[in-house]
Amino acid sequence: MKTKEEIIVIGKEVVTNERNAIDQLVTAIDDSFAAVVDLIFHTNGNVVVTGIGKSANIAQKIVATLNSTGTTAVFMHAADAIHGDLGIIRDEDVILLLSKSGETPEIKVLVPLLKARGNKLVAIVGNTASYLALQSDFVLDTTVENEACPNNLAPTSSTTAQLVMGDALAVALLDCRGFSPADFARFHPGGALGKKLYLRVSDLFQRNEKPQVQPNDDIKKVIVEISAKRLGAAGVVDQGKLIGIITDGDLRRMLMKTSNLVGLTAAEIMTVNPKSIDPQALVVDALQLMRANNITQLPVSSDGVYLGVIHLHDILKEGIL
């Protein structure tokens, strides 16, 4: 068994090796890369991504990234293609073929069949002199000097290079399409990521009660209202308009200043012109406003009309933080 220090050294060597492989890719982003982006952008078909072994695993991830960023893609395993999966392909489809060597038997069988169909072939390949590279219409070079594996055998740096090249294609296409956060939200409705992009303040604050007092209400009524509505705050409202807010913190600070509570009104202890947010704002914007002002409650208003309160706990329950 290796020592802790030796294991750390191995891990750092792997990261360094793969980082160097990515650095080398910069020179591969050239006219061919731009031509492939243009080809995919203007196609009326899908992008079909294929490979064998570890390259097939990377192909599946590239498909997922393309689909989530506005470019329709499907995965086709190179071995299954000749056993019926060629039926996936349509005339307008662009084929991305991933292979380190470009010489695997499955690829050599598949390429002539694809060429006979007339589809454009894009090789993402680690050997630009290989059969795959020479037979393809476009070549994206993902050559690496060596694998991160000490035996230079297990696909590591080479699959990282393929993955990064796929990401580069996806992001370039995303930018060409003007793919917006709103588009991203449509494709990612689940989980915390989706909620950050589509969940609005109106979706949360309406679940809460609406704590509010009038400017002339006495301190007892303020305390009762804050306690009853369980949000740690109450809006101070005059003819429907939000003019202030009183929080638990305001009450504590008031008690530190005076022990005479007789005659105290909401107007005398409220925070005037508090920060507020529109109900149609994104919840993530409400969170940013809370963080910037070190607060946990935020009044919700529209054109100055008080509507309620959104609390940090509401956001935590949605898993956004």
Secondary structure as UniProt FT lines:
FT   HELIX           4..25
FT   HELIX           26..28
FT   HELIX           31..42
FT   STRAND          47..51
FT   HELIX           54..68
FT   TURN            69..70
FT   STRAND          73..77
FT   HELIX           78..81
FT   TURN            82..84
FT   HELIX           85..88
FT   TURN            91..92
FT   STRAND          94..99
FT   HELIX           105..117
FT   STRAND          120..125
FT   TURN            128..129
FT   HELIX           131..135
FT   STRAND          138..141
FT   TURN            150..151
FT   HELIX           157..177
FT   HELIX           181..187
FT   HELIX           191..198
FT   HELIX           201..205
FT   TURN            206..207
FT   STRAND          212..213
FT   TURN            215..216
FT   HELIX           219..229
FT   STRAND          233..238
FT   TURN            239..240
FT   STRAND          241..247
FT   HELIX           248..257
FT   TURN            262..263
FT   HELIX           266..269
FT   STRAND          271..272
FT   TURN            279..280
FT   HELIX           283..293
FT   STRAND          297..302
FT   TURN            303..304
FT   STRAND          305..311
FT   HELIX           312..317
FT   TURN            318..319
//
